[in-house]
């Protein structure tokens, strides 16, 4: 993947493979942390799991609040698997 545009509020990325037509546009939400995908063009056949160093305990707590309340004994591995499954982001240990 390569960045086409990267601003405070907008983000555009496309595949670095010249034969691939994949292109993604996203913008930041009101919380100024979470990004929302606005449009996806083309098809992309590669599987990518993003490693995001900005994803910390506060972000995990806000996105998994209901899960953590319903299962207070959820361990770190279960939390990581849930984040990868729902958001496609690998959180660092």
PATI-254910 format. One record per atom (N, C-alpha, C, O, CB): residue number from 1; chain; z, y, x. Coordinates in steps of 0.02 Angstrom, whole numbers. Each point is the difference from the previous one (the first is absolute). Glycine has a CB too. Example, Ala and Ser with C-alpha at 12.3 -4.5 7.8 and 13.67 -1.06 7.14 Angstrom:
<atoms>
   num   cadena       c3       c2       c1
     1        A      390     -284      660
     1        A        0       59      -45
     1        A        0       60       45
     1        A       33       -1       52
     1        A       29      -58     -147
     2        A      -98      112       77
     2        A        3       59       42
     2        A       37       55      -39
     2        A        8       55       25
     2        A     -116      -87       34
</atoms>
This chain:
<atoms>
   num   cadena       c3       c2       c1
     1        A        0      -59       42
     1        A        0       59      -42
     1        A        0       62       45
     1        A       28        0       54
     1        A       33      -62     -147
     2        A      -93      114       68
     2        A        1       64       36
     2        A       11       56      -49
     2        A      -22       -3      -57
     2        A      -54      -42      147
     3        A      110       96      -67
     3        A       15       58      -42
     3        A      -59       47       -2
     3        A      -30       15       52
     3        A      152      -25      -25
     4        A     -140       32      -87
     4        A      -53       49       -8
     4        A       32       68       -7
     4        A      -20       48       33
     4        A      -57     -133      -87
     5        A      127       90       10
     5        A       39       62       -9
     5        A       73      -19       -5
     5        A       18      -52      -29
     5        A     -115      110      -30
     6        A      139      -16       87
     6        A       72      -12       -4
     6        A       35       68       -5
     6        A       11       33       51
     6        A      -21     -142       16
     7        A       26      129     -128
     7        A       35       63      -12
     7        A       70      -15      -25
     7        A       18      -58       -8
     7        A     -128      117      -18
     8        A      149       -7       12
     8        A       67       -8      -27
     8        A       -2      -34      -68
     8        A       44      -40      -16
     8        A       -7      142       78
     9        A      -87      -85     -103
     9        A       -1      -24      -68
     9        A      -56      -49      -15
     9        A        3      -34      -52
     9        A       47      140       21
    10        A     -100     -112       74
    10        A      -57      -44      -12
    10        A      -14      -44       60
    10        A       12       20       58
    10        A      -60       64     -137
    11        A       22     -144       65
    11        A      -12      -48       52
    11        A      -63      -39      -17
    11        A       -6      -26      -55
    11        A      129       17       81
    12        A     -170        5       20
    12        A      -61      -38      -10
    12        A      -10      -46       60
    12        A        7       20       57
    12        A      -59       73     -126
    13        A       37     -156       54
    13        A       -8      -49       52
    13        A      -60      -45      -17
    13        A      -12      -13      -59
    13        A      136       16       86
    14        A     -160      -27       24
    14        A      -54      -47      -12
    14        A        1      -53       54
    14        A       33        8       52
    14        A     -102       81     -109
    15        A       33     -143       44
    15        A       -2      -56       47
    15        A      -37       21       63
    15        A      -50       35       -3
    15        A       54     -118      -93
    16        A       21       60      153
    16        A      -33       16       63
    16        A      -63      -42       11
    16        A      -41       17       44
    16        A      152       14        3
    17        A     -120      -84      -86
    17        A      -61      -40        3
    17        A      -55       39      -36
    17        A        6       15      -59
    17        A       60     -125       63
    18        A     -120      125       30
    18        A      -53       42      -28
    18        A      -37      -32      -58
    18        A      -29       35      -41
    18        A       16       14      153
    19        A       15     -116     -118
    19        A      -34      -33      -56
    19        A       44       -4      -62
    19        A      -25      -16      -54
    19        A      -40      -49      137
    20        A      128       80      -77
    20        A       47       -2      -56
    20        A       -3       67      -38
    20        A       -1       52       32
    20        A       77     -134       30
    21        A      -76       80     -128
    21        A       -6       60      -41
    21        A       68       23      -27
    21        A        2       46      -42
    21        A     -117      -80       11
    22        A      170        4       54
    22        A       66       17      -26
    22        A       21       71       19
    22        A       -9       21       57
    22        A       39     -142      -50
    23        A       -3      157      -57
    23        A       26       68       11
    23        A       57       11      -49
    23        A       -6      -17      -59
    23        A     -108       60       99
    24        A      169      -15      -17
    24        A       60        9      -41
    24        A       22       73        2
    24        A        0       31       53
    24        A       35     -149      -30
    25        A      -17      145      -82
    25        A       27       68       -5
    25        A       69       -5      -31
    25        A       10      -34      -50
    25        A     -127       86       38
    26        A      165      -17       42
    26        A       69        0      -25
    26        A       29       70        4
    26        A      -23       41       39
    26        A       38     -162       -4
    27        A       37      133      -75
    27        A       35       64        3
    27        A       74      -13       -7
    27        A       22      -51      -28
    27        A     -121      113      -20
    28        A      139      -15       73
    28        A       72       -8        1
    28        A       29       17      -70
    28        A      -26       44      -35
    28        A       29      -15      159
    29        A       50      -65     -143
    29        A       33       12      -64
    29        A       52       55        7
    29        A       10       28       54
    29        A      -31     -148      -88
    30        A       55      134      -20
    30        A       49       55       -2
    30        A       57      -11       48
    30        A       28       48       27
    30        A      -58      -29     -146
    31        A       50      -82      132
    31        A       55      -13       46
    31        A      -17       13       73
    31        A       43       -4       44
    31        A       -2      -80     -125
    32        A     -105      100       95
    32        A      -25       18       66
    32        A        8      -56       52
    32        A       -2       13       60
    32        A       29      105      -87
    33        A      -18     -180        3
    33        A        6      -58       44
    33        A      -50      -54      -20
    33        A      -31      -31       43
    33        A      151       58      -25
    34        A     -128      -37      -83
    34        A      -42      -53      -26
    34        A      -71       25      -11
    34        A      -10       56      -25
    34        A      109     -109      -29
    35        A     -148       12       73
    35        A      -70       17       -9
    35        A      -28      -40      -58
    35        A       17      -58       -9
    35        A      -29       84      132
    36        A      -32        5     -163
    36        A      -33      -33      -56
    36        A      -75       -4       15
    36        A      -31       50       16
    36        A      119       -8      -97
    37        A     -115     -102       74
    37        A      -72       -9       11
    37        A      -37       28      -61
    37        A       13      -20      -57
    37        A        6      -83      129
    38        A      -64      151      -60
    38        A      -38       32      -53
    38        A      -66      -36      -12
    38        A      -20       -7      -58
    38        A       73      115       87
    39        A      -86     -130       23
    39        A      -64      -35      -10
    39        A      -14      -46       59
    39        A       21       12       56
    39        A      -64       84     -124
    40        A        8     -150       52
    40        A      -22      -48       50
    40        A      -74      -12      -13
    40        A      -19      -19      -55
    40        A      135      -35       66
    41        A     -157       63       40
    41        A      -72      -12       -5
    41        A      -19      -59       44
    41        A       29       -9       54
    41        A      -51      130      -79
    42        A      -25     -160        3
    42        A      -24      -55       39
    42        A       47      -59       -1
    42        A       52        2      -33
    42        A     -111       78      105
    43        A       41     -131      -36
    43        A       42      -59        4
    43        A       22      -11       72
    43        A      -37       15       47
    43        A      -21      -67     -146
    44        A      117       27      107
    44        A       29      -11       65
    44        A       28      -70        2
    44        A       44      -17      -40
    44        A      -16      141       54
    45        A      -53     -166       30
    45        A       19      -70        0
    45        A       54      -17       51
    45        A       20      -58        5
    45        A     -135       33      -44
    46        A      137       73       77
    46        A       50      -12       52
    46        A       70        9      -30
    46        A       10       46      -40
    46        A      -90       -9      130
    47        A      127      -78      -70
    47        A       69        6      -23
    47        A       39       38       52
    47        A        0      -18       59
    47        A       -7      -90     -125
    48        A       39      163       45
    48        A       38       41       46
    48        A       70        9      -28
    48        A        9       18      -58
    48        A     -113       43       96
    49        A      154      -75        3
    49        A       69       15      -18
    49        A       21       57       45
    49        A        2       -7       61
    49        A       25     -112      -98
    50        A      -11      175        7
    50        A       17       61       36
    50        A       72       -4       26
    50        A       44      -22      -36
    50        A     -125       87      -35
    51        A       91      -45      133
    51        A       68        7       27
    51        A       15       75       -1
    51        A      -32       39       34
    51        A       23     -143       41
    52        A       58      122     -116
    52        A       15       71      -11
    52        A       70       15       26
    52        A       49      -24      -28
    52        A     -125       27      -72
    53        A       81       35      154
    53        A       65       16       29
    53        A       38       51      -41
    53        A       60        9       10
    53        A     -108      -34      102
    54        A       14       59     -159
    54        A       34       49      -43
    54        A       37      -33      -58
    54        A       42       31      -32
    54        A     -129       52       63
    55        A       73     -146      -44
    55        A       33      -36      -54
    55        A       69      -20       25
    55        A        7      -44       43
    55        A     -117        2      -92
    56        A      160       76       23
    56        A       68      -13       21
    56        A       43      -23      -58
    56        A      -26      -16      -54
    56        A       13      101      144
    57        A       78      -85      -80
    57        A       46      -25      -50
    57        A       -1       42      -64
    57        A        8      -27      -54
    57        A       64      -17      146
    58        A      -81      109      -86
    58        A       -2       43      -59
    58        A      -61      -16      -43
    58        A        6       -4      -61
    58        A       54       95      125
    59        A     -119     -100      -33
    59        A      -60      -16      -37
    59        A        7      -68      -34
    59        A      -19       -8      -59
    59        A      -50       77      139
    60        A       95     -118      -44
    60        A        9      -67      -28
    60        A       48        3      -59
    60        A      -12      -30      -52
    60        A      -10      -23      164
    61        A       77       89     -104
    61        A       50        5      -53
    61        A      -29       32      -63
    61        A       15      -22      -56
    61        A       75       30      143
    62        A     -131       43      -80
    62        A      -28       32      -60
    62        A      -52      -44      -34
    62        A       -7        2      -61
    62        A       28      109      113
    63        A      -59     -150      -13
    63        A      -52      -41      -30
    63        A       25      -69      -24
    63        A      -33      -31      -41
    63        A      -48       90      115
    64        A      137      -81      -48
    64        A       27      -65      -20
    64        A       67        6      -35
    64        A       39      -48       -2
    64        A      -99       -3       97
    65        A       75      109     -123
    65        A       65       11      -31
    65        A       15      -50      -55
    65        A       54      -29       -1
    65        A      -65      150       28
    66        A      -36     -132      -72
    66        A       10      -47      -55
    66        A       10      -71       26
    66        A       42      -37      -26
    66        A     -111      111      -49
    67        A       30      -93      125
    67        A        7      -68       28
    67        A       67       -9       35
    67        A       32      -53       -7
    67        A     -156       49       22
    68        A      146       55       21
    68        A       63       -5       35
    68        A       59       -1      -48
    68        A       51      -33       13
    68        A     -102       92       85
    69        A       46      -22     -154
    69        A       53       -1      -51
    69        A        3      -67      -35
    69        A       55      -25      -14
    69        A      -69      148       -2
    70        A      -43     -153        2
    70        A       -1      -64      -35
    70        A       19      -58       46
    70        A       25      -51      -23
    70        A     -112       96      -54
    71        A       76      -37      142
    71        A       16      -53       49
    71        A       34       33       60
    71        A      -33       12       51
    71        A      -65      -84      -90
    72        A      164       86       34
    72        A       34       33       56
    72        A        5      -42       63
    72        A       17       27       53
    72        A       47       36     -138
    73        A      -76     -128       81
    73        A        3      -43       59
    73        A      -67      -10       34
    73        A       -8      -45       41
    73        A      103      -13      -95
    74        A     -145      100       37
    74        A      -66       -5       31
    74        A        7       13       75
    74        A       29       50       21
    74        A      -87      -13     -128
    75        A       31      -82      147
    75        A        5        8       73
    75        A      -58       41       27
    75        A      -46       18      -37
    75        A      107     -128       44
    76        A      -60      124       57
    76        A      -52       42       32
    76        A      -69      -33       -4
    76        A      -50       35      -10
    76        A      137       11       87
    77        A      -90     -112      -68
    77        A      -65      -34       -3
    77        A      -30        4      -70
    77        A      -60       10       -7
    77        A       97      -88       98
    78        A        4       71     -142
    78        A      -24        6      -69
    78        A      -24       70      -15
    78        A      -50        9      -35
    78        A      129      -98        1
    79        A      -44      139       61
    79        A      -21       70       -8
    79        A      -67       12       34
    79        A      -44       32      -29
    79        A      165        4       23
    80        A     -128      -61       67
    80        A      -63        9       36
    80        A      -58      -33      -37
    80        A      -54       29       -5
    80        A      117      -25      113
    81        A      -53      -65     -133
    81        A      -53      -35      -35
    81        A      -20       37      -64
    81        A      -59        3      -17
    81        A      101     -111       64
    82        A        7      136      -83
    82        A      -15       38      -61
    82        A      -41       62       16
    82        A      -47       15      -35
    82        A      153      -58      -16
    83        A      -88       79      104
    83        A      -37       60       20
    83        A      -71      -18       20
    83        A      -47       35      -18
    83        A      154       20       55
    84        A     -116     -109        2
    84        A      -67      -20       21
    84        A      -42      -21      -61
    84        A      -58       19       -4
    84        A      104      -57      115
    85        A      -16        1     -157
    85        A      -37      -23      -59
    85        A      -20       57      -45
    85        A      -57        4      -22
    85        A      120     -111       28
    86        A      -17      153      -20
    86        A      -15       55      -47
    86        A      -40       56       30
    86        A      -46       26      -32
    86        A      150      -54      -26
    87        A      -88       48      119
    87        A      -29       60       28
    87        A      -46      -12       60
    87        A      -34       46       22
    87        A      135       12      -61
    88        A     -102     -120       66
    88        A      -43      -15       57
    88        A       22       33       64
    88        A      -40       13       44
    88        A      -52      -27     -122
    89        A      157       30       83
    89        A       28       34       58
    89        A       53      -44       31
    89        A       45      -24      -34
    89        A      -68      138      -17
    90        A       18     -125      117
    90        A       50      -37       36
    90        A       52       49       26
    90        A      -17       47       37
    90        A      -66     -138       -4
    91        A      145       82      -52
    91        A       52       46       24
    91        A       30      -28       64
    91        A       10      -61        6
    91        A       15       99     -125
    92        A      -11        5      167
    92        A       28      -24       64
    92        A       72      -26      -11
    92        A       34       20      -47
    92        A     -106       63      110
    93        A       93     -126      -18
    93        A       68      -28       -4
    93        A       53       52       15
    93        A       59      -14       -2
    93        A     -104      -97       35
</atoms>
